[in-house]
Amino acid sequence: MSAAQVKVDKTKKRKRSSKGAADEQPAADVEVDAQAPEQDTDESPEPSSSKVKLDDAPNGASNEYERVPFSSLQLSRPTIDSIARMGFETMTEVQARTIPPLLAGKDVLGAARTGSGKTMAFLVPAVEMLHQLRFKPANGTGVIIISPTRELALQILGVVKDLMQGHSQTFGIVMGGANRKAEADKLVKGVNLLVATPGRLLDHLQNTKGFIFKNLKALVIDEADRILEVGFEDEMRQIIKILPDDNRQSMLFSATQTTKVTDLARISLRPGPLYINVDEKKDTSTAQFLEQGYVVCDSDRRFLLLFTFLKRNLKKKVIVFFSSCNSVKYHAELLNYIDVPVLDLHGKQKQQKRTNTFFEFCNAPNGILLCTDVAARGLDIPKVDWIIQFDPPDDPRDYIHRVGRTARAGKSGKSLLFLLPSELGFLRFLKVAKVPLNEYQFPQKKIADVQKQLESLISKNHYLNTSARDGFRSYLQAYASYSLKKIFDVNKLDLAKVAKAFGFSVPPKVNISVGSVKAKKSADDSDDDEPPSKAHKGDGEIKKAYYRNRGHKKGGRS
C-alpha cells in the first residue's frame, strides 16, 4: 500500500456552511501527497504545523499561573529528596492550592482538568501523613487511594514508589485481574498506603481476615465521576460505610461535577470541605497548548484518511480512539498486517496484556496506540504528539478526557476529531463546553486510495474477514447506543459506505443487539471485578437489525 505525505497550506481557509455547524470556524487546508516516501524526517509538514490561532484560544499571559516552589512547603527530608529526584521544582496550580490545606488536615473536593498534576497533589500530603504518624506495617493501612481503572491505579502506584523511596512505610495495590491470594497475603503483613480499584477493595474489606484498616487516616477518591460512570456507585457506598470515619481525612477529585459526585462527596467528606476548582476562570476546558481540529469525512473515506495520516506519522506518538473493543481489535490486526505497526488497548484484554501494552507505549519514544476509552481517563502517557478521535465520543466531557492524554503539564499537543457530515451538530455541544476547534481540509484526491486492495485482502483473508465483521457489527451497535440521537442517528448511516470502511464491497449480514449507553461503555472498559451494568428502562430497548450480504451465500457471525 502506498504512503502519504501530509502538508499544510496555512494561507487557505474557508467557512463551512452547514446547519449542523451553526458556529462556523476557519478551515486549515491540509494537503496529502500520496507520492511521498513512507517516512520522512521529523521536519515534514503535517496538519498540526498550521499556525492558525484556535478560535477563542486563551491568551497565555492572562491565565498564567506563577509557579510556587515545592521548597516553600514544610515537608520531611525524604519527601523533599524524592520530589527533587523526580525532577519537580515548582508546583502546578492545583498542587499549590491543594497541598497546603491537605497538610493542614482539611477535607478537599477538587475539580481540575486532566493533566493538571493532581496525583502529586494528593500523594504528597498522604505520604507526609504516614511519615508524621510513623506508620509501621503492624499498624495496617493508613491511606487508601481508590481509582476507577487498573491502568490508572498502576500509574498512581508508580508515582507512589518514586515518592516513598526514602520512607520506611509500605505500599501496595489491589485490583481486578490480579492474584487475589497474593494481595491478601500482603495486606495481612501490613500495607500502609494502598492503591485500589473499587470492586477488589470491597472484596478484601469484606472477606480478607487480618486486613487491618481500623487505623485508616486518609481516603482519596480519584476520578470520582469516572468511578460512578462505570457502575461502581453501590460499591463505593458500601466501601465508605465499612471504612472508619473517626478523624479520617478525605480527598475527592473529579474532572466533572455531577449530582452523583456531589452525593458521593456528601457521604465521604466531613462537613464543610474545601472546594478547589482551578478551571473556573479558564476560557477553555482543554489544555492551553493543545491545538485542536476536526475533519469532515464520509464513512467510506474514513479508513483511507486514517491510514494516510498514520503512515505519515510513524515517527510520532499517536493515540487513536475507537468506540468499541472489536473495532480496536480489527483495526490493530489490519494495520499490523499491512505494515503500519500499532499497539492496542481495550477492556476485553487480560490484565497482564493491558499492563504490558500500556507500559510498552509509555516507554516508547514513538508509536501508535489504538484504544477505547479505557485509556482516556487520568493516564499520564509521556510525550503524546497526536490524539485522533476516529470514532467521536458520545459526550463533550469524553472528548475533553480523550484529548487530555496530550498537552499535559504545560507541554504542547495536537488532536484531530473525525466527523461525518451528519455529525457536525456535535460541534455546537463542544463549543458550549468551551472546546475551541479548527476545521482541517484533507483533499480527497491526495488521500491514499487503497480501497480495492483493502476489499481484496478482507475477502481473501478469513481471519481478517471475521474480525472485520465483528468490528462492523460493534461499530453499528455502539453508534446506536449514543445518547445524542439527533446527531448520531444509526438509521441515517449509509451502511454501504460504513461497510467499505471495514473492507467490505457490500454490507455483511450481522445481528445487532442495541443496549443502553451505560452497558456499552462498561462492556468496553470494565474491570474484571466490576459487576455487569444493569440496563434500565429508558436507556434503550433491545433491537434486532439484519444487514444482508447479497454477494455471498454465507452470512457473517451474529
C-alpha positions as CSV (number, residue, x, y, z in Angstrom):
1,M,0.0,0.0,0.0
2,S,1.2,3.5,-0.8
3,A,2.3,6.0,1.7
4,A,1.2,9.6,2.0
5,Q,2.8,12.9,2.9
6,V,0.8,15.5,4.7
7,K,1.3,19.1,4.1
8,V,-0.5,22.2,5.4
9,D,-1.3,25.3,3.3
10,K,-1.5,27.9,6.0
11,T,-2.9,30.5,3.6
12,K,-6.1,28.7,2.6
13,K,-9.1,28.9,4.8
14,R,-12.8,28.7,4.2
15,K,-16.0,28.8,6.0
16,R,-18.2,25.7,6.2
17,S,-21.9,26.5,5.7
18,S,-23.8,23.8,7.5
19,K,-26.9,23.8,9.6
20,G,-25.1,21.3,11.8
21,A,-22.2,23.7,12.3
22,A,-24.1,26.8,13.3
23,D,-20.9,28.4,14.6
24,E,-18.6,28.4,11.6
25,Q,-14.9,28.2,12.2
26,P,-11.9,28.7,9.9
27,A,-10.6,25.7,8.0
28,A,-7.0,24.9,7.5
29,D,-6.3,23.3,4.2
30,V,-4.3,20.1,4.6
31,E,-2.6,18.6,1.5
32,V,-1.7,15.0,1.3
33,D,0.9,13.9,-1.2
34,A,0.5,10.2,-2.0
35,Q,3.7,10.1,-3.9
36,A,5.9,10.9,-0.9
37,P,8.1,8.3,0.7
38,E,6.6,6.4,3.7
39,Q,8.8,8.0,6.3
40,D,10.4,11.4,6.1
41,T,12.4,13.5,8.5
42,D,10.6,14.9,11.6
43,E,10.5,18.2,9.8
44,S,7.9,17.0,7.3
45,P,4.9,19.2,7.4
46,E,1.6,17.8,8.7
47,P,-1.8,19.1,9.7
48,S,-0.5,20.3,13.1
49,S,2.1,22.5,11.6
50,S,-0.5,25.2,10.7
51,K,0.0,28.2,12.9
52,V,-3.7,29.2,12.7
53,K,-4.9,30.5,16.0
54,L,-7.7,28.4,17.5
55,D,-11.0,30.3,17.9
56,D,-11.4,31.7,21.4
57,A,-8.0,30.4,22.4
58,P,-6.9,31.9,25.8
59,N,-4.2,34.5,25.9
60,G,-1.3,32.7,27.6
61,A,-0.5,35.7,29.8
62,S,-4.0,36.4,31.0
63,N,-4.3,33.0,32.6
64,E,-0.7,32.5,33.5
65,Y,-0.1,30.9,36.9
66,E,3.0,32.0,38.8
67,R,4.7,28.8,39.9
68,V,5.4,28.2,43.6
69,P,8.4,26.1,44.5
70,F,7.9,22.8,46.5
71,S,10.7,24.1,48.8
72,S,8.2,26.6,50.2
73,L,6.2,23.7,51.8
74,Q,7.1,22.3,55.2
75,L,7.9,18.8,54.1
76,S,10.0,16.0,55.5
77,R,13.5,15.5,54.2
78,P,12.7,12.1,52.5
79,T,9.8,13.7,50.6
80,I,11.8,16.7,49.6
81,D,14.6,14.5,48.3
82,S,12.1,12.3,46.4
83,I,10.4,15.3,44.7
84,A,13.8,16.5,43.6
85,R,14.8,13.1,42.2
86,M,11.5,13.1,40.3
87,G,12.5,16.3,38.6
88,F,9.9,18.6,40.1
89,E,10.9,22.1,41.4
90,T,7.7,24.1,41.3
91,M,4.0,23.2,41.9
92,T,1.2,23.3,39.3
93,E,-1.8,25.4,40.2
94,V,-3.8,22.6,41.6
95,Q,-0.9,21.4,43.7
96,A,-0.2,24.9,45.1
97,R,-3.9,25.3,46.0
98,T,-4.5,21.8,47.3
99,I,-1.3,20.6,49.2
100,P,-1.2,23.3,51.9
101,P,-4.8,22.7,53.1
102,L,-4.4,19.0,52.9
103,L,-1.2,19.2,55.0
104,A,-3.3,21.2,57.5
105,G,-5.8,18.3,57.7
106,K,-8.7,19.7,55.8
107,D,-11.0,17.7,53.6
108,V,-10.9,18.7,49.9
109,L,-13.3,18.4,47.0
110,G,-11.1,19.1,43.9
111,A,-12.1,19.9,40.3
112,A,-9.2,20.1,37.8
113,R,-8.8,19.3,34.2
114,T,-6.8,16.3,33.2
115,G,-3.1,16.7,33.2
116,S,-3.1,19.3,35.9
117,G,-0.8,17.4,38.3
118,K,-3.5,16.3,40.8
119,T,-1.8,12.9,41.5
120,M,1.1,14.6,43.3
121,A,-1.5,17.0,44.9
122,F,-3.0,14.2,46.9
123,L,0.1,11.9,47.2
124,V,2.4,14.4,48.9
125,P,0.0,15.1,51.8
126,A,-0.8,11.4,52.1
127,V,2.8,10.3,52.3
128,E,3.6,13.1,54.7
129,M,0.8,12.0,57.0
130,L,2.1,8.4,57.2
131,H,5.6,9.8,57.9
132,Q,4.5,12.1,60.6
133,L,2.4,9.4,62.3
134,R,5.3,7.0,62.0
135,F,3.1,4.3,60.5
136,K,4.5,0.7,60.5
137,P,3.3,-2.4,58.8
138,A,1.8,-3.6,62.1
139,N,-0.5,-0.5,62.1
140,G,-2.1,-1.7,58.9
141,T,-3.4,0.6,56.2
142,G,-3.4,4.3,56.9
143,V,-4.2,5.7,53.4
144,I,-6.4,4.2,50.7
145,I,-6.5,5.6,47.2
146,I,-9.4,4.5,45.0
147,S,-9.0,4.6,41.2
148,P,-11.6,3.7,38.5
149,T,-9.3,1.6,36.3
150,R,-6.4,-0.8,36.8
151,E,-4.1,1.2,34.4
152,L,-4.7,4.4,36.4
153,A,-4.1,2.5,39.7
154,L,-0.8,1.1,38.4
155,Q,0.2,4.6,37.3
156,I,-0.6,6.0,40.7
157,L,1.4,3.2,42.3
158,G,4.4,4.1,40.1
159,V,4.3,7.7,41.4
160,V,4.0,6.3,45.0
161,K,7.1,4.2,44.5
162,D,9.1,7.2,43.5
163,L,7.7,9.5,46.2
164,M,8.2,7.0,49.0
165,Q,11.7,5.9,48.0
166,G,13.2,7.4,51.2
167,H,10.4,6.5,53.5
168,S,10.0,3.4,55.7
169,Q,6.3,2.9,55.2
170,T,4.9,0.1,53.0
171,F,2.7,0.4,49.9
172,G,0.8,-1.9,47.6
173,I,-2.1,-2.3,45.2
174,V,-5.2,-4.4,44.9
175,M,-7.1,-4.6,41.6
176,G,-9.3,-6.8,39.5
177,G,-7.5,-9.3,37.4
178,A,-4.6,-9.7,39.8
179,N,-3.8,-12.6,42.1
180,R,-6.2,-12.2,45.0
181,K,-4.4,-14.5,47.3
182,A,-1.1,-12.7,46.9
183,E,-2.8,-9.5,47.5
184,A,-4.4,-10.8,50.7
185,D,-1.1,-12.2,52.0
186,K,0.5,-8.8,51.5
187,L,-2.5,-7.0,53.2
188,V,-2.1,-9.2,56.2
189,K,1.5,-8.3,56.5
190,G,0.6,-4.6,56.5
191,V,0.3,-2.2,53.6
192,N,0.4,1.4,54.9
193,L,-0.6,3.1,51.6
194,L,-3.0,1.1,49.4
195,V,-4.0,1.9,45.8
196,A,-7.1,0.0,44.8
197,T,-9.9,-0.4,42.3
198,P,-13.4,-0.4,43.9
199,G,-14.6,-3.9,43.3
200,R,-11.4,-5.6,44.5
201,L,-11.1,-3.3,47.5
202,L,-14.6,-4.1,48.7
203,D,-13.9,-7.8,48.3
204,H,-10.9,-7.5,50.6
205,L,-12.7,-5.3,53.1
206,Q,-15.4,-7.9,53.4
207,N,-13.5,-11.2,53.1
208,T,-9.8,-10.8,53.9
209,K,-9.2,-11.8,57.5
210,G,-6.2,-10.0,59.0
211,F,-6.6,-6.9,56.8
212,I,-6.1,-4.1,59.3
213,F,-7.9,-0.9,58.2
214,K,-9.2,0.3,61.6
215,N,-6.3,2.9,61.7
216,L,-7.2,4.5,58.4
217,K,-6.4,8.2,58.4
218,A,-6.9,9.3,54.8
219,L,-9.2,8.3,51.9
220,V,-8.6,9.5,48.4
221,I,-11.2,9.0,45.7
222,D,-9.6,9.8,42.3
223,E,-11.6,10.3,39.1
224,A,-14.8,10.1,41.1
225,D,-17.0,10.9,38.1
226,R,-15.4,8.0,36.2
227,I,-15.8,5.6,39.1
228,L,-19.6,6.4,39.1
229,E,-19.9,6.3,35.3
230,V,-18.7,2.7,35.0
231,G,-21.1,1.4,37.6
232,F,-19.4,1.5,41.0
233,E,-21.9,3.6,42.9
234,D,-23.2,0.8,45.1
235,E,-19.6,-0.5,45.8
236,M,-18.5,3.0,46.8
237,R,-21.4,3.4,49.2
238,Q,-20.5,0.0,50.8
239,I,-16.8,0.9,51.0
240,I,-17.5,4.2,52.7
241,K,-19.9,2.5,55.1
242,I,-17.3,-0.1,56.1
243,L,-14.3,2.3,56.5
244,P,-13.8,4.0,59.8
245,D,-14.5,7.8,59.6
246,D,-13.2,8.9,63.0
247,N,-10.5,11.5,62.4
248,R,-10.3,10.4,58.8
249,Q,-9.3,13.0,56.2
250,S,-10.9,12.6,52.8
251,M,-10.0,13.9,49.4
252,L,-12.3,13.6,46.4
253,F,-11.1,14.6,42.9
254,S,-13.3,14.8,39.8
255,A,-12.8,16.3,36.4
256,T,-16.6,17.0,36.2
257,Q,-19.1,17.8,38.9
258,T,-22.3,15.8,38.6
259,T,-25.2,15.2,41.0
260,K,-23.8,11.7,41.8
261,V,-20.3,13.1,42.5
262,T,-21.9,15.6,44.9
263,D,-23.8,12.8,46.6
264,L,-20.6,10.8,47.0
265,A,-18.8,13.8,48.4
266,R,-21.5,14.3,50.9
267,I,-21.2,10.8,52.4
268,S,-17.4,10.6,52.1
269,L,-16.2,14.0,53.2
270,R,-16.6,15.7,56.5
271,P,-19.0,18.7,56.7
272,G,-17.6,21.9,55.2
273,P,-14.9,20.6,52.8
274,L,-12.7,23.0,50.9
275,Y,-13.8,23.2,47.3
276,I,-11.0,23.9,44.9
277,N,-11.6,24.5,41.2
278,V,-8.6,25.6,39.2
279,D,-10.5,25.8,36.0
280,E,-13.4,28.0,36.9
281,K,-11.8,31.1,35.4
282,K,-10.3,29.4,32.3
283,D,-11.6,30.4,28.9
284,T,-11.4,26.8,27.6
285,S,-12.0,23.3,29.1
286,T,-8.9,21.8,27.5
287,A,-5.2,22.4,27.9
288,Q,-3.7,25.8,27.0
289,F,-1.1,24.5,24.5
290,L,-3.4,22.0,22.8
291,E,-4.1,22.6,19.0
292,Q,-7.5,21.0,18.2
293,G,-9.0,20.3,14.8
294,Y,-11.7,18.3,13.1
295,V,-12.1,16.8,9.6
296,V,-15.4,16.1,7.9
297,C,-15.2,12.8,6.1
298,D,-17.7,10.4,4.6
299,S,-17.9,6.9,6.0
300,D,-16.3,5.2,3.1
301,R,-13.2,7.5,3.2
302,R,-12.6,7.3,6.9
303,F,-10.2,4.4,7.0
304,L,-8.3,5.7,3.9
305,L,-7.8,9.0,5.7
306,L,-6.7,7.3,8.9
307,F,-4.3,5.0,7.0
308,T,-2.8,8.0,5.2
309,F,-2.4,10.0,8.4
310,L,-0.8,7.2,10.4
311,K,1.5,6.2,7.6
312,R,2.9,9.8,7.6
313,N,3.3,9.9,11.4
314,L,5.1,6.7,12.1
315,K,7.8,8.7,13.9
316,K,5.3,10.4,16.2
317,K,3.5,9.2,19.3
318,V,-0.2,8.9,18.4
319,I,-3.3,7.6,20.3
320,V,-6.4,6.7,18.2
321,F,-9.7,6.3,20.0
322,F,-12.5,3.9,18.8
323,S,-16.0,3.3,20.1
324,S,-15.7,-0.5,20.7
325,C,-13.3,-3.2,21.6
326,N,-14.0,-5.2,18.4
327,S,-13.2,-2.2,16.3
328,V,-9.9,-1.6,18.1
329,K,-9.1,-5.3,17.6
330,Y,-9.9,-5.4,13.9
331,H,-8.1,-2.2,13.1
332,A,-5.0,-3.3,15.0
333,E,-4.9,-6.6,13.2
334,L,-5.4,-4.9,9.9
335,L,-2.8,-2.2,10.3
336,N,-0.2,-4.5,11.7
337,Y,-0.8,-6.8,8.7
338,I,-0.2,-4.0,6.2
339,D,2.9,-2.9,7.9
340,V,1.6,0.0,10.0
341,P,2.8,-1.2,13.4
342,V,0.4,-0.4,16.2
343,L,-0.4,-1.4,19.8
344,D,-4.0,-1.9,21.0
345,L,-5.6,-1.5,24.4
346,H,-9.2,-2.2,25.4
347,G,-11.3,-3.6,28.2
348,K,-11.7,-7.1,26.9
349,Q,-7.9,-7.9,27.1
350,K,-6.5,-9.8,30.0
351,Q,-5.0,-7.6,32.7
352,Q,-1.4,-8.6,32.0
353,K,-1.8,-7.8,28.3
354,R,-3.2,-4.4,29.1
355,T,-0.5,-3.7,31.6
356,N,2.3,-4.7,29.3
357,T,0.8,-2.8,26.4
358,F,0.3,0.3,28.5
359,F,3.9,0.4,29.7
360,E,5.4,-0.5,26.3
361,F,3.7,2.5,24.8
362,C,4.6,4.8,27.7
363,N,8.3,3.9,27.4
364,A,8.4,4.1,23.6
365,P,9.8,7.3,22.0
366,N,7.2,6.9,19.3
367,G,4.4,4.6,18.2
368,I,0.7,4.3,17.6
369,L,-1.8,3.1,20.2
370,L,-5.4,2.1,19.3
371,C,-7.8,2.1,22.2
372,T,-11.2,2.5,23.6
373,D,-12.0,5.0,26.4
374,V,-10.2,2.6,28.8
375,A,-7.2,4.8,28.2
376,A,-8.9,8.2,28.2
377,R,-9.1,8.9,31.9
378,G,-6.3,10.0,34.1
379,L,-3.5,8.1,32.5
380,D,-0.3,10.0,32.1
381,I,1.4,8.8,28.9
382,P,4.6,10.8,28.2
383,K,5.1,12.9,25.1
384,V,2.0,12.1,23.1
385,D,2.0,14.2,19.9
386,W,-1.4,13.4,18.4
387,I,-4.8,12.4,19.7
388,I,-7.0,11.0,16.9
389,Q,-10.7,10.5,17.7
390,F,-11.6,8.2,14.9
391,D,-15.0,7.5,16.4
392,P,-16.4,10.6,18.1
393,P,-17.3,10.4,21.7
394,D,-20.9,10.5,23.0
395,D,-20.4,13.5,25.3
396,P,-18.2,16.6,25.3
397,R,-16.8,15.5,28.6
398,D,-15.5,12.3,27.0
399,Y,-13.9,14.4,24.3
400,I,-12.1,16.5,26.9
401,H,-10.8,13.4,28.7
402,R,-9.5,11.9,25.5
403,V,-7.6,15.0,24.4
404,G,-6.2,15.2,27.9
405,R,-3.7,12.5,27.0
406,T,-1.7,15.1,25.3
407,A,-0.5,18.7,26.0
408,R,-0.1,17.7,29.7
409,A,1.7,19.8,32.4
410,G,2.3,22.8,30.1
411,K,3.5,20.8,27.1
412,S,2.1,21.2,23.6
413,G,0.0,18.6,21.7
414,K,-2.5,18.2,18.8
415,S,-5.8,16.5,18.3
416,L,-8.0,15.6,15.4
417,L,-11.7,14.6,15.5
418,F,-13.2,12.7,12.6
419,L,-16.8,13.7,11.9
420,L,-19.4,12.5,9.3
421,P,-21.3,15.4,7.6
422,S,-24.3,14.3,9.6
423,E,-22.4,14.7,12.9
424,L,-21.5,18.4,12.5
425,G,-24.1,19.3,15.1
426,F,-21.7,17.9,17.8
427,L,-19.6,21.0,17.3
428,R,-22.2,23.1,19.0
429,F,-22.0,20.9,22.1
430,L,-18.3,21.2,22.1
431,K,-18.5,25.0,21.8
432,V,-20.8,25.1,24.8
433,A,-18.2,23.0,26.7
434,K,-15.6,25.6,25.8
435,V,-13.7,23.5,23.3
436,P,-12.1,25.5,20.5
437,L,-11.7,23.7,17.2
438,N,-10.3,24.4,13.7
439,E,-11.6,22.5,10.6
440,Y,-8.8,20.8,8.6
441,Q,-9.2,20.1,4.9
442,F,-7.8,16.8,3.5
443,P,-8.2,17.0,-0.3
444,Q,-9.8,13.7,-1.4
445,K,-7.5,13.2,-4.4
446,K,-4.4,13.3,-2.2
447,I,-5.6,10.5,0.2
448,A,-4.0,7.1,-0.4
449,D,-6.6,5.2,-2.5
450,V,-6.1,1.6,-1.3
451,Q,-9.8,0.7,-1.2
452,K,-9.6,-2.1,-3.8
453,Q,-6.6,-3.6,-2.1
454,L,-8.4,-3.4,1.2
455,E,-11.5,-5.2,-0.1
456,S,-9.4,-7.8,-1.8
457,L,-7.5,-8.5,1.4
458,I,-10.7,-8.8,3.6
459,S,-12.4,-11.1,1.0
460,K,-9.4,-13.5,0.9
461,N,-8.2,-13.5,4.5
462,H,-10.6,-15.4,6.6
463,Y,-9.2,-14.3,9.9
464,L,-9.3,-10.6,9.0
465,N,-12.8,-11.1,7.4
466,T,-14.2,-12.4,10.7
467,S,-12.5,-9.7,12.7
468,A,-13.9,-7.0,10.2
469,R,-17.4,-8.4,10.6
470,D,-17.1,-8.2,14.4
471,G,-15.8,-4.7,14.1
472,F,-18.5,-3.6,11.7
473,R,-21.2,-5.0,14.0
474,S,-19.8,-3.4,17.1
475,Y,-19.4,-0.1,15.4
476,L,-23.1,0.0,14.5
477,Q,-24.1,-1.3,17.9
478,A,-22.1,1.4,19.6
479,Y,-23.4,4.1,17.3
480,A,-27.0,3.0,18.0
481,S,-26.3,3.4,21.8
482,Y,-25.2,7.0,21.6
483,S,-27.4,9.3,23.7
484,L,-27.3,12.3,21.2
485,K,-29.7,10.6,18.8
486,K,-30.4,13.7,16.7
487,I,-26.7,13.9,15.9
488,F,-25.6,10.2,16.0
489,D,-28.6,8.5,14.3
490,V,-27.8,4.9,13.3
491,N,-30.8,5.0,10.9
492,K,-29.2,7.7,8.9
493,L,-25.9,5.9,8.4
494,D,-25.1,4.8,4.8
495,L,-24.4,1.2,5.6
496,A,-22.8,0.6,2.2
497,K,-20.2,3.3,2.9
498,V,-19.7,2.1,6.5
499,A,-19.1,-1.4,5.2
500,K,-16.5,-0.1,2.8
501,A,-14.6,1.5,5.7
502,F,-14.3,-2.1,7.2
503,G,-13.2,-3.5,3.8
504,F,-16.5,-4.9,2.5
505,S,-17.7,-4.2,-1.0
506,V,-21.3,-4.8,0.3
507,P,-22.5,-4.8,3.9
508,P,-22.2,-8.2,5.6
509,K,-25.1,-9.7,7.4
510,V,-24.7,-9.0,11.1
511,N,-27.1,-9.4,14.1
512,I,-27.1,-6.3,16.3
513,S,-28.4,-6.0,19.9
514,V,-28.6,-2.4,20.9
515,G,-28.4,-1.9,24.7
516,S,-28.0,1.1,26.9
517,V,-25.2,3.7,26.7
518,K,-24.1,2.6,30.1
519,A,-24.0,-1.1,29.1
520,K,-22.0,-0.2,26.0
521,K,-19.4,1.9,27.9
522,S,-19.0,-0.6,30.8
523,A,-18.7,-3.5,28.4
524,D,-15.8,-1.8,26.7
525,D,-13.9,-0.5,29.6
526,S,-14.9,-2.6,32.7
527,D,-12.5,-4.2,35.1
528,D,-12.8,-7.9,35.9
529,D,-14.0,-7.1,39.4
530,E,-16.7,-4.8,38.2
531,P,-20.3,-6.1,38.3
532,P,-22.2,-6.0,35.0
533,S,-24.1,-2.9,34.3
534,K,-27.9,-3.2,34.6
535,A,-30.0,-1.8,31.8
536,H,-32.7,0.5,32.9
537,K,-35.9,1.4,31.2
538,G,-35.4,4.4,29.0
539,D,-31.8,3.6,28.4
540,G,-32.7,2.0,25.1
541,E,-34.6,-1.1,24.1
542,I,-33.1,-4.3,22.6
543,K,-33.4,-4.3,18.9
544,K,-32.5,-6.7,16.1
545,A,-31.1,-5.5,12.9
546,Y,-30.1,-7.6,9.9
547,Y,-27.9,-6.4,7.1
548,R,-27.7,-9.0,4.4
549,N,-24.6,-9.6,2.3
550,R,-26.2,-10.1,-1.1
551,G,-22.9,-11.0,-2.7
552,H,-22.2,-14.2,-0.6
553,K,-24.2,-17.3,0.2
554,K,-22.9,-17.5,3.7
555,G,-23.7,-14.8,6.3
556,G,-21.4,-13.4,8.9
557,R,-21.3,-14.4,12.5
558,S,-24.0,-12.9,14.7
